[in-house]
Each structure stands twice: as C-alpha cells, then as structure tokens.
Amino acid sequence: MIKLYILLGGNLGDKLKVFSEARARLSQHVGAITNQSVVYETEPWGFESEDIFWNQVIELSTTLSPEEVLVQTQQIEHELGRIRKANQYDSRIIDIDILFYGDQIIQTENLVVPHPRIQERKFALVPLCEIAPELIHPVFQKSIRQILNECTDSLKVEKVTKTYNS
C-alpha cells in the first residue's frame, strides 16, 4: 500500500455536492481514505475570478500505480463535469491533483509528482499541513510545515464553515 495525497479544488457549481461525490469516487476507485483536511475557501491562484475556490487534501492508501491513479482521477473529474480548457488557470467544477505518491519522484510526459508548484501554493500547503505537517518533500528534503512557513503566497486560505467539512 502506498500513501497518496490528493488535492481537491473547484469554484463552480454545488461545491458541497461535488466534493462529497469526488471523495466517494476516490474511495471507490483509488483507495481507502485514511485522513482528510477540512475544506478551505481560497482565492483564485494565477488568474482572476469572482468565484471563490474550495480546496481540501485527501490522504488515501492505494495499490494503484501512479499512472493508474492519474487515469482514475481524470475519469472522476470528467464524470463530475470537468471541462479542460487551453488555459490551465481557469474556473472549474473540480480539479483533482496528485500531490505526493509515497516518497516517489515521478517525471513523465503526463505526470509530475510531487506536484511541481506545491511550494508556491498556500491553498495546497495549508490543508496538507493540517493532516501531514511532518511529511518530507522528497525533492526539497523539507517538511510540509517548513515549506508552508517559507511560502510567499499571500492569497487568502480560510476554513469553510464547519457544516461543510464532512
């Protein structure tokens, strides 16, 4: 079993329903959810939008290969209504990013793990630090807590009302 960290993100549609369905499908098709952060409201990163994002980090235990995880997460995005556009920074109903796959470093045409920009993004680091502050980034050899403390991203990251964190 491999410990897998995934980031859910989205700013369109019924976010409560979409996140709930995404977690259910991840559990069904990728692996058992072993931990999860609360849901955070975050400002768009890399583009302008009036729609606030939700982000959540999910820890799973999986037997799937990294490539199989990618296929499953992209299929879940598609089933939940994700439409990929040329501009990668855009509003979306759901985004499922692989942050870490064990302590592996993966660089293929379709997949880069650890996520290549995690160190720049508080919207990923804050929820990850909530559930795995001592996780060591295999490239930087620093803990998530350390990386978050060094992150210069100043965008807002705040917990969503408790009602939505299940």
Steps between C-alpha positions, in 0.01 A plus 500: 500500500618848410404816684357743247417869550246659268377860481138569412422845363209671333310826483193426285171321561380340824839464667360310798344237274798483262757458780287236669465308173872537423593354841255211450640419155861529617421256779330265253754514216836608644529381860384531858490855636717494812494871584366828363535866576207728553386694193659841445376802307778641289551780255572406136872446438647614169184661359208728588157364594214617718431137596685392815667158490462216742805282566547186706783248536412131514740229619434158349655158520526351151631200311469679165805616307548878459383472139188308606427765764529770230260313269248456783519862620460634147203268446339624823556861392336424166203321662445796734489745209856632471565660164869553430587825327819613332571740787587281797417780745125538468179449695401134526244274661768262632874454483668193649878534531744235614725675754708205625519130419690353793847648492539442127626755251324449167561694178321374193333675209161482677590508868737688729501403870549661745278769356748743337353822644384389845766715671344813343140432600357557845167358381673159480750538784257614773264200475794262448676641806180443701520122447869436421721780638805275536473345151836546330501633144730253318650766271553785749566276803290733716182437698169636376494725809840643401393553140179673612697727735726599208216545248459858376146452365281765668159388369222434750455143628223465761301206635148460360218495756508176698170385344679424173794306639396138484 
